[in-house]
Amino acid sequence: MTVAAVVVAGGQGSRFGGLKQFVLLGDDSVAAHSVRHARSVATNVILVVPAGYAGSGEGADVVAVGGATRAESVRAGLAYCADADVVVVHDAARPLATPGLFHSVVQAILDGADGAVPGLAITDTVKRITTEDGTMVVRHTESRDELVTVQTPQAFRREVLVRAHAERANATDDAALVEALGARVVVVPGERGNIKITHRDDLGVAASTHGAGQ
C-alpha cells in the first residue's frame, strides 16, 4: 500500500498569538518537525498552509493553500493524494509525535481498519455540566472507562476519508467524519509527549521535551 500524509498547518494561531506552526523548535520550524516525522511512513507529504505563506515548504513535497476551516484545509491536501491507498492526517502543531506513532496508525489500516487514531486514557474525573444564571453546575459524573482523548496522526483508507469529506462537513478531527459513515475506527496507544502547541507556554514545554530527546 502507498501512503500519503497531509500535514495541516493552515491555522492562524489566534490563541498562540501568531503562526505557531512556523516558529522555531530547536533548529527547525514546528511544521518542519511534523513533516519529517510524517515522511517516516509517507512517500508523498503535503503541507497545507495559510494564504500568504512565504516559506520554502518545511521539507514537504507539495504545498497547498488551506481554507477557512480545518476540514477545508484537509480537503485541500487530499486533492494531492489520489495515488495513495492510505492517507495520514497530522496537525503540524504536534511536532513531537514520533515515527513509531505514525507507523502504529498506518499498521492498523494495514490490519483492516478503516481509520486509526492515537488515544490516551483519561486520568482526571470528568463531570458533565450545565450553566445556570452564568454559573457552571454539575449534572453528573461521567464514567471514564469508555472515554479516551485522541491525538494526531490519524490514518485512513483514502477512499473512506474522501467519502467522509464529500459532504463538505466540518468536525474537530477527521475521525469524526469517518465515524459518521459507520466506518470502523480503531484506537492505538497515544503518546503522553505528543503535545499540541496551542499557547505560548506549550512551546516551552515542547522545547524542553525536544531538547531532552536529542
C-alpha positions, 0 to 999 in steps of 0.5 A, a space after each residue: 500500500 502507498 501512503 500519503 500524509 497531509 500535514 495541516 498547518 493552515 491555522 492562524 494561531 489566534 490563541 498562540 498569538 501568531 503562526 505557531 506552526 512556523 516558529 522555531 523548535 530547536 533548529 527547525 520550524 514546528 511544521 518542519 518537525 511534523 513533516 519529517 516525522 510524517 515522511 517516516 511512513 509517507 512517500 508523498 507529504 503535503 503541507 497545507 498552509 495559510 494564504 500568504 505563506 512565504 516559506 520554502 515548504 518545511 521539507 514537504 513535497 507539495 504545498 497547498 493553500 488551506 481554507 477557512 476551516 480545518 476540514 477545508 484545509 484537509 480537503 485541500 491536501 487530499 486533492 494531492 493524494 489520489 495515488 495513495 491507498 492510505 492517507 495520514 492526517 497530522 496537525 503540524 502543531 504536534 511536532 513531537 509525535 514520533 515515527 513509531 506513532 505514525 507507523 502504529 496508525 498506518 499498521 492498523 489500516 494495514 490490519 483492516 481498519 478503516 481509520 486509526 487514531 492515537 488515544 490516551 486514557 483519561 486520568 482526571 474525573 470528568 463531570 458533565 455540566 450545565 450553566 445556570 444564571 452564568 454559573 457552571 453546575 454539575 449534572 453528573 459524573 461521567 464514567 471514564 472507562 469508555 472515554 479516551 482523548 485522541 491525538 494526531 496522526 490519524 490514518 485512513 483508507 483514502 477512499 473512506 476519508 474522501 467519502 467522509 469529506 464529500 459532504 463538505 462537513 466540518 468536525 474537530 478531527 477527521 475521525 469524526 467524519 469517518 465515524 459518521 459513515 459507520 466506518 470502523 475506527 480503531 484506537 492505538 496507544 497515544 503518546 503522553 509527549 505528543 503535545 499540541 502547541 496551542 499557547 505560548 507556554 506549550 512551546 516551552 514545554 515542547 522545547 524542553 521535551 525536544 531538547 531532552 530527546 536529542 
